[in-house]
């Protein structure tokens, strides 16, 4: 354990991974409540174009992921009008265009630069290879997300749960939707940096979905989502580190372990919620029988 914690790549991975876990859990709850899981998936995939461009142009990967995610967020919100079907159509169009750019940039990475492993790093992440210089930008991104969500917490919750009621109370669902997508873009950038653009959706949606099954209030769901996400990331980093000794010098990727753990946690939450509801129904039925004359 001392060797594990004293390793510089492990320390960087734990810090950046924790940033990704916290920010994804926070905005993930709003995303699931609003029914924007597809939008979150699309932003994560489209951000891969920015990550690929960062290798091509020599800029920070976090800036690349973030820039493309924000461009996609604006496109999805303003191409989709109001109906859910139109929003999904706009999301699909933006997703297709973003993946096309990602394919182009990755091709240019391979053919015009000496970059090796760009596709794997962009799509599936490489936590142990993250530069220490990205620690503070990741922390600042998390602080920005917490600040924005703290300032607009009630309007975001109201818009996610009941857009019509939000309109009656003077809250613009469209502007709140755009704000949520921009914050989601920040979260996507940090998650893509940690476990890759393709797998970032798991960290955004999985812990939030599991937490909502276990909670009755949004704040409680955010708390449990953070616990689940942090546990999955920390255990995933430790298991990837130890896998070097399990498989004779062939370490497995961190992202694999993180995604598998998130999946297992979601299954546990799903079955736990089902059993809890089942016993509650049995308890209510028993009370009704006792009250009968």
Protein Blocks (a to p, Z undefined) as FASTA:
>chain_A
ZZmmmpmklmmmmmmmmmmmmmmmmmmmmmmmnopmmmmmmmmmmmmmmmmmmmmnopaf
klmmmmmmmmmmmmmmmmpmkbmklmmmmmmmmmmmmmmmmmmmmmmmmmmmccehklmm
mmnopfklpcfklmmmmmmmmmmmmmmmmmmmmmmmmmmmmmmlmmmnopafklmmmmmm
mmmmmmmmmmmmmnojklmmmmmmmmmmmmmmmpcbfklmmmmmmmmmmmmmmmmmmmmm
mmmmmngoiacdfklmmmmmmmmmmmmmmmmmmmmmmmmmmmmmmmmmmmpZZ
